[in-house]
Amino acid sequence: MTNLLTVVGGGLAGCEAAWQAAQRGVSVQLYEMRPVRQTPAHATNNLAELVCSNSLGSNLPDRAPGLLKTELRRFDSLILTAASESAVPAGGALAVDRERFAEIITERIGSHAQITLKREEVTQIPNAPTIIASGPLTSDALAEQIAILSGKEQLYFYDALSPIVEVDSIDMNIAYRASRYGKGEQKEGDYINCPLDEEQYQTLLKELRSAEQITLKKFEQEDEHFFEMCLPVEVLAKRGDQALAFGPMRPVGLINPHTGKRPHAVLQLRQDNLAGTLYNLVGFQTNLRWGEQRRVFRLIPGLKNAVFMRYGMMHRNTYINSPTLLKPTMQFHNRPDLFFAGQIIGVEGYVGNAATGALAGVNAARLMQGQTPIVLPLTSMLGALCHYVTHAEAKNFQPMKANFGLMPPFDPKIRNKRARYQAYADRALRDLDGVLEQEGV
């Protein structure tokens, strides 16, 4: 078998996969189609550009996203190393300066002796060891080849991005800094909070429901399928009066220091760059027309004079029917030297994408070096996630993020949720370390 591995896609999954294989002595050709072919969501030519949020989720070890990060660090992850070096304050979460994060990864990939970066679009699936990690914006040509290979029609849904505003344009006489329940790195709080009373909240709901949206193209209208974890805020607003107040605008743990009371609802803004000059509207992904975004979001207290540095937008996302096509090793069901990883397999979340890339990279290297690809224990978070996307009911398969509900329960059940989550984490790391040590990973 050739010692050259092709990795398609320079996002988080592709970069992590290339890195893991290269670190194990495999020569890698990493293909990224930008800037030869751009996408409507990306703004730069850097690898691993974050386009939806700058947060990689909770860092707490007894939370599902935090546990997944701990597991991924066992693989000496490039993505998490870059995230640590570009981190910005975000309470108990890991958030990064987008530009610095992507720059670090681009530099590390570009300077690795075992990796050749090729700025070309891949339109055919190579007949050689390959990892496809082409992500949510897989080109039409490659998507067609994947459809031919799989014999299945591809499924599409649409991701929406949150707006970003200049911090100096936020009225801090109304807004206030705080992290939920006082958690965070900065004394005054890592988030900027815009409080709404019930009347202001109802006004916002009314305007969100009636605001003009960007008209979808014909093929998009026929195939519109929003993923639950990234719903446009205007879609969520139409689900009921309390959908936002119990969702992205929940006010729990965010007492307003101006009044000493808890607001009816809160919009949180999270730091988006290291300089602290840009903040994104947390959970406010949207497909509203840009003028409508400016009009409606300026109704939120504290944002009357907000200067928008990026408006929200919606873009296509593609994923395969993994339960019928993939093994838990990330191998294609009838072609052992072809692997898939990242959002295209139905994994949601930056760290989940990177983690499946890590597993695909490790297993591709093992296969090419005459070793057996590993299956991670179901009791680990990554193992449970990979098991879900390869064993879920194919007919109703939907993308999934890391969560404790995927893991085998304890018998008898541990009633205290905090204790149960800690027990899940302890068991996951013990079992994962056992497998990795046994397999020499």
Buried (B, 14 or more C-beta within 10 A) or exposed (E): EEEBBBBBBBBBBBBBBBBBBBBBEBBBBBBBBBEEEEBEBBEBBBBBBBBBBBBBBBBBBBBBBBBBBBBBEBBEBBBBBBBBEBBBBBBBBBBBBBBBBBBBBBEBBEEBEBBBBBBEBBEEBBEBBBBBBBBBBBBEEBBEBBEEBBEBEBBBBBBBBBBBBBBEBBEEEBBBBBBBEEBBEBEEBBBBBBBBBEEBBBBBBEBBEEBEBBEBEEEBEEBEEBBEBBBBBBBBBEEEEEBBBEBBBBBEEBBBEEEEEBBBBBBBBBBBBBEEEBBBBBBBBBBBBBEBBBBBBBBBBBBEEBEBBBBBBBBBBBBBBBBBBBBBBBBBBEEBBBBBBBBBBBBBBBBBBBBBBBBBBBBBBBBBEEBEBBBBBBBBBBBBBBBBBBEBEEEEBBBBBBBBEBBEEEEEEBEEEEEBBBBBBEBBBEBBBEBBEEBEB
